Structure formats: structure tokens, C-alpha cells
Amino acid sequence: MSVSVPGIEPTRADIDATPGPLLLEFGTDWCGHCRLAQPLIAEALARHPGVHHLRVIDGPGKPLGRSFGVKLWPTLLLLKNGQEASRLVRPPIVEDIVRALEALQR
């Protein structure tokens, strides 16, 4: 399941309390790297329907991205029960995302 709510950013406490596997994606709509990554992310998530996906529009002064130390977009955080299991920054190929999702679901 993918969720993106423009203008509404979850809090760090919301993320920390999320049960199960979560792909937390930080990026923007205008970022070229983010746009290139969208089909890769969609394909990887299609292979792993049990992973929830939350896309967060990030930028300067956004507290959630800063709390995770996000510096480049897209940054994909893979969390299990609110704890970071791994992260991918500007993943170049779908297989990188698929491998990370597989590890997350173990």
C-alpha cells in the first residue's frame, strides 16, 4: 500500500510507532532523481505487496527528513516496526530496492 498526502507530514513518533515493514521515501516532485526512481520503486513494491510505502515531500526545514539525516533525494528508508533496517540513496536499479525489501521481510 502506498500513501502520499500532500501538505501532511507524519511525525517522527508516528513513524517510530508504525508496525511491520515500511518503505519511507523522501524526495520532491521536481527532483529529476526522484522522478527517475518512481518506476523502480513501483516495480519493487509490486513484488512485495506486504510492505507499506509512505512518500514524504522533503525540503529544507522539514523536521522528519532532518530527524533521519536525509541529505539527498530520493532517500529510501526501510523500517521494521519503526526501526531503520537499511537505507538506499538514489538507487540506480530496481534490484537494489528488491533486495532491500526482501531483507526487510525476513
N, CA, C and O of each residue as an XYZ file, in Angstrom:
424
protein
N       0.843     -1.171      0.000
C       0.000      0.000      0.000
C       0.891      1.239      0.000
O       1.822      1.336      0.800
N       0.609      2.183     -0.893
C       1.349      3.434     -0.967
C       0.477      4.586     -0.524
O      -0.709      4.652     -0.845
N       1.083      5.490      0.215
C       0.354      6.654      0.706
C       1.225      7.885      0.506
O       2.412      7.870      0.829
N       0.645      8.936     -0.021
C       1.308     10.222     -0.122
C       0.243     11.280      0.080
O      -0.681     11.404     -0.724
N       0.372     12.037      1.147
C      -0.624     13.056      1.450
C       0.053     14.418      1.343
O       0.802     14.803      2.241
N      -0.200     15.160      0.248
C       0.441     16.466      0.094
C       0.129     17.396      1.264
O      -1.019     17.530      1.688
N       1.179     18.031      1.772
C       0.991     19.007      2.830
C       0.884     18.426      4.234
O       0.932     19.172      5.211
N       0.740     17.103      4.352
C       0.635     16.491      5.674
C       1.850     15.595      5.885
O       2.042     14.613      5.167
N       2.651     15.936      6.857
C       3.849     15.162      7.143
C       3.670     14.446      8.471
O       3.331     15.076      9.473
N       3.896     13.130      8.490
C       3.803     12.422      9.771
C       4.924     12.882     10.697
O       5.925     13.439     10.247
N       4.751     12.649     11.965
C       5.789     12.988     12.927
C       6.750     11.818     13.071
O       6.464     10.706     12.626
N       7.865     12.073     13.681
C       8.830     11.000     13.946
C       8.196      9.960     14.869
O       8.435      8.763     14.711
N       7.394     10.409     15.824
C       6.714      9.478     16.729
C       5.757      8.580     15.953
O       5.640      7.394     16.263
N       5.065      9.128     14.942
C       4.181      8.320     14.095
C       4.968      7.220     13.395
O       4.547      6.064     13.369
N       6.102      7.588     12.834
C       6.932      6.621     12.105
C       7.497      5.581     13.061
O       7.463      4.386     12.767
N       8.009      6.018     14.187
C       8.592      5.094     15.165
C       7.569      4.080     15.674
O       7.939      2.976     16.074
N       6.293      4.444     15.663
C       5.231      3.566     16.168
C       4.582      2.720     15.073
O       3.637      1.980     15.348
N       5.070      2.818     13.843
C       4.477      2.067     12.733
C       4.850      0.590     12.823
O       6.034      0.255     12.833
N       3.860     -0.293     12.887
C       4.165     -1.730     12.955
C       4.470     -2.298     11.568
O       3.980     -1.801     10.554
N       5.284     -3.342     11.550
C       5.568     -4.056     10.310
C       6.563     -3.343      9.419
O       7.189     -2.364      9.825
N       6.707     -3.853      8.171
C       7.675     -3.283      7.232
C       7.126     -2.020      6.560
O       5.963     -1.964      6.161
N       7.985     -1.021      6.448
C       7.612      0.261      5.850
C       8.755      0.773      4.993
O       9.903      0.813      5.434
N       8.437      1.165      3.763
C       9.374      1.883      2.915
C       9.014      3.356      3.021
O       7.961      3.782      2.547
N       9.888      4.125      3.642
C       9.683      5.557      3.839
C      10.543      6.275      2.802
O      11.772      6.227      2.858
N       9.884      6.938      1.864
C      10.568      7.581      0.744
C      10.572      9.092      0.938
O       9.524      9.710      1.120
N      11.765      9.677      0.895
C      11.916     11.127      0.962
C      12.332     11.648     -0.399
O      13.248     11.107     -1.018
N      11.668     12.694     -0.870
C      12.012     13.302     -2.144
C      11.127     14.496     -2.419
O      10.468     15.012     -1.517
N      11.109     14.938     -3.677
C      10.257     16.043     -4.103
C       9.654     15.698     -5.459
O      10.098     14.765     -6.129
N       8.650     16.451     -5.849
C       8.031     16.238     -7.155
C       8.881     16.780     -8.297
O       8.764     16.304     -9.426
N       9.728     17.758     -8.028
C      10.507     18.394     -9.080
C      11.906     17.802     -9.252
O      12.609     18.152    -10.200
N      12.312     16.919     -8.356
C      13.661     16.328     -8.391
C      13.763     15.296     -9.511
O      12.984     14.344     -9.562
N      14.731     15.492    -10.407
C      14.929     14.561    -11.512
C      15.277     13.155    -11.053
O      14.790     12.177    -11.620
N      16.120     13.047    -10.027
C      16.484     11.724     -9.489
C      15.248     11.028     -8.916
O      15.079      9.818     -9.064
N      14.391     11.810     -8.263
C      13.163     11.250     -7.681
C      12.231     10.739     -8.768
O      11.652      9.660     -8.639
N      12.087     11.508     -9.832
C      11.217     11.078    -10.940
C      11.743      9.826    -11.602
O      10.963      8.941    -11.955
N      13.061      9.729    -11.781
C      13.647      8.530    -12.377
C      13.462      7.298    -11.497
O      13.340      6.182    -12.002
N      13.442      7.499    -10.195
C      13.316      6.381     -9.260
C      11.880      5.871     -9.136
O      11.679      4.732     -8.715
N      10.885      6.671     -9.487
C       9.489      6.272     -9.272
C       9.124      4.931     -9.913
O       8.514      4.101     -9.239
N       9.467      4.674    -11.187
C       9.111      3.361    -11.745
C       9.865      2.213    -11.071
O       9.333      1.109    -10.962
N      11.087      2.460    -10.621
C      11.855      1.422     -9.918
C      11.186      1.072     -8.597
O      11.033     -0.100     -8.255
N      10.790      2.107     -7.860
C      10.133      1.898     -6.574
C       8.807      1.172     -6.772
O       8.491      0.239     -6.033
N       8.034      1.595     -7.765
C       6.735      0.964     -8.033
C       6.903     -0.506     -8.396
O       6.144     -1.353     -7.925
N       7.889     -0.812     -9.229
C       8.118     -2.208     -9.623
C       8.535     -3.060     -8.422
O       8.038     -4.172     -8.243
N       9.438     -2.542     -7.612
C       9.897     -3.289     -6.440
C       8.753     -3.520     -5.458
O       8.608     -4.617     -4.919
N       7.946     -2.495     -5.227
C       6.816     -2.643     -4.298
C       5.762     -3.599     -4.844
O       5.097     -4.282     -4.066
N       5.596     -3.663     -6.157
C       4.635     -4.598     -6.749
C       5.024     -6.038     -6.437
O       4.161     -6.912     -6.345
N       6.306     -6.282     -6.277
C       6.796     -7.629     -5.939
C       6.686     -7.916     -4.439
O       6.829     -9.061     -4.010
N       6.433     -6.876     -3.650
C       6.372     -7.014     -2.189
C       5.149     -6.282     -1.643
O       5.281     -5.250     -0.985
N       3.959     -6.818     -1.918
C       2.729     -6.119     -1.517
C       2.540     -6.000     -0.006
O       1.700     -5.218      0.440
N       3.285     -6.741      0.781
C       3.151     -6.669      2.228
C       3.897     -5.499      2.863
O       3.803     -5.280      4.070
N       4.636     -4.748      2.048
C       5.403     -3.610      2.566
C       4.595     -2.337      2.332
O       4.196     -2.043      1.205
N       4.360     -1.596      3.389
C       3.684     -0.307      3.261
C       4.675      0.722      2.729
O       5.876      0.627      2.980
N       4.165      1.700      1.996
C       5.001      2.731      1.380
C       4.444      4.098      1.748
O       3.258      4.370      1.562
N       5.303      4.945      2.266
C       4.911      6.309      2.595
C       5.888      7.252      1.921
O       7.091      7.208      2.179
N       5.359      8.109      1.052
C       6.183      9.089      0.347
C       6.036     10.425      1.054
O       4.927     10.924      1.246
N       7.178     10.999      1.439
C       7.192     12.262      2.160
C       7.903     13.298      1.289
O       9.046     13.104      0.874
N       7.201     14.400      1.023
C       7.824     15.511      0.306
C       8.769     16.196      1.282
O       8.358     16.666      2.343
N      10.046     16.243      0.903
C      11.079     16.723      1.808
C      11.611     18.071      1.323
O      11.354     18.483      0.192
N      12.340     18.734      2.176
C      12.960     20.003      1.837
C      13.558     20.648      3.061
O      13.431     20.127      4.170
N      14.217     21.791      2.867
C      14.814     22.496      3.995
C      13.767     22.813      5.066
O      12.661     23.262      4.766
N      14.139     22.572      6.289
C      13.256     22.883      7.405
C      12.191     21.835      7.682
O      11.375     22.013      8.586
N      12.179     20.750      6.927
C      11.208     19.678      7.167
C      11.761     18.789      8.281
O      12.810     18.168      8.104
N      11.083     18.716      9.414
C      11.655     18.026     10.574
C      11.811     16.514     10.413
O      12.757     15.945     10.957
N      10.921     15.853      9.688
C      11.031     14.397      9.599
C      12.289     13.987      8.836
O      13.036     13.117      9.285
N      12.519     14.607      7.698
C      13.728     14.302      6.933
C      14.995     14.613      7.712
O      15.965     13.858      7.656
N      14.986     15.729      8.441
C      16.169     16.083      9.223
C      16.385     15.086     10.351
O      17.530     14.784     10.689
N      15.306     14.566     10.945
C      15.463     13.620     12.059
C      16.109     12.318     11.600
O      16.722     11.610     12.398
N      15.971     12.003     10.312
C      16.598     10.801      9.755
C      17.916     11.113      9.047
O      18.547     10.206      8.503
N      18.340     12.363      9.044
C      19.612     12.729      8.412
C      19.578     12.657      6.899
O      20.605     12.384      6.278
N      18.423     12.895      6.287
C      18.298     12.844      4.831
C      19.022     14.050      4.232
O      18.792     15.190      4.633
N      19.904     13.775      3.262
C      20.661     14.841      2.612
C      20.452     14.856      1.105
O      20.536     15.918      0.488
N      20.181     13.707      0.500
C      19.980     13.606     -0.951
C      18.644     12.940     -1.223
O      18.140     12.168     -0.407
N      18.081     13.249     -2.376
C      16.807     12.652     -2.775
C      16.997     11.812     -4.016
O      17.853     12.136     -4.839
N      16.260     10.780     -4.182
C      15.419     10.188     -3.155
C      16.255      9.385     -2.160
O      17.260      8.767     -2.512
N      15.812      9.417     -0.927
C      16.356      8.542      0.104
C      15.233      7.611      0.517
O      14.145      8.054      0.884
N      15.507      6.321      0.454
C      14.539      5.295      0.841
C      15.000      4.689      2.160
O      16.082      4.110      2.250
N      14.164      4.831      3.172
C      14.448      4.204      4.463
C      13.571      2.977      4.584
O      12.360      3.053      4.380
N      14.161      1.868      4.907
C      13.416      0.629      5.101
C      13.361      0.376      6.593
O      14.381      0.149      7.244
N      12.147      0.421      7.121
C      11.944      0.308      8.557
C      11.126     -0.926      8.891
O      10.229     -1.317      8.144
N      11.447     -1.526     10.018
C      10.669     -2.649     10.527
C      10.270     -2.308     11.952
O      11.115     -2.121     12.827
N       8.963     -2.232     12.165
C       8.429     -1.852     13.478
C       9.038     -0.542     13.975
O       9.376     -0.408     15.151
N       9.173      0.425     13.056
C       9.656      1.748     13.404
C      11.158      1.900     13.507
O      11.648      3.001     13.757
N      11.900      0.821     13.319
C      13.359      0.861     13.433
C      13.986      0.749     12.046
O      13.597     -0.102     11.247
N      14.957      1.612     11.769
C      15.623      1.583     10.470
C      16.419      0.290     10.313
O      17.271     -0.039     11.138
N      16.122     -0.432      9.235
C      16.839     -1.666      8.907
C      17.920     -1.398      7.863
O      19.004     -1.978      7.915
N      17.611     -0.510      6.909
C      18.583     -0.137      5.886
C      18.107      1.128      5.192
O      16.994      1.605      5.416
N      18.982      1.659      4.343
C      18.621      2.845      3.577
C      19.294      2.782      2.222
O      20.397      2.255      2.075
N      18.612      3.329      1.243
C      19.129      3.439     -0.115
C      19.034      4.904     -0.520
O      18.001      5.547     -0.332
N      20.116      5.419     -1.072
C      20.124      6.796     -1.555
C      20.333      6.755     -3.065
O      21.333      6.233     -3.559
N      19.366      7.317     -3.783
C      19.391      7.341     -5.250
C      19.678      5.961     -5.835
O      20.660      5.784     -6.556
N      18.832      4.990     -5.531
C      19.077      3.640     -6.046
C      19.044      3.635     -7.573
O      18.090      4.132     -8.172
N      20.086      3.072     -8.213
C      20.175      3.123     -9.677
C      19.394      2.028    -10.405
O      19.026      2.192    -11.568
N      19.143      0.904     -9.714
C      18.461     -0.223    -10.371
C      17.418     -0.824     -9.438
O      17.538     -0.753     -8.215
N      16.398     -1.413    -10.040
C      15.289     -1.978     -9.269
C      15.759     -3.112     -8.355
O      15.205     -3.305     -7.273
N      16.770     -3.855     -8.782
C      17.227     -4.993     -7.988
C      17.748     -4.566     -6.619
O      17.617     -5.311     -5.648
N      18.337     -3.376     -6.532
C      18.803     -2.882     -5.228
C      17.625     -2.716     -4.266
O      17.714     -3.075     -3.092
N      16.539     -2.174     -4.772
C      15.355     -1.961     -3.937
C      14.713     -3.300     -3.586
O      14.296     -3.512     -2.447
N      14.633     -4.199     -4.560
C      14.045     -5.517     -4.323
C      14.813     -6.268     -3.244
O      14.211     -6.847     -2.340
N      16.142     -6.260     -3.334
C      16.969     -6.950     -2.320
C      16.740     -6.362     -0.928
O      16.647     -7.100      0.053
N      16.652     -5.051     -0.845
C      16.421     -4.410      0.446
C      15.045     -4.767      1.001
O      14.898     -4.981      2.204
N      14.035     -4.832      0.127
C      12.687     -5.209      0.571
C      12.642     -6.663      1.006
O      11.962     -6.996      1.977
N      13.358     -7.536      0.300
C      13.422     -8.948      0.690
C      14.048     -9.101      2.064
O      13.548     -9.856      2.897
N      15.132     -8.391      2.300
C      15.799     -8.451      3.605
C      14.882     -7.912      4.702
O      14.877     -8.423      5.822
N      14.123     -6.896      4.380
C      13.229     -6.289      5.345
C      12.133     -7.256      5.774
O      11.705     -7.233      6.928
N      11.683     -8.092      4.871
C      10.574     -9.000      5.167
C      11.018    -10.311      5.805
O      10.174    -11.144      6.135
N      12.301    -10.511      5.985
C      12.775    -11.740      6.644
C      12.528    -11.688      8.122
O      12.860    -12.633      8.837
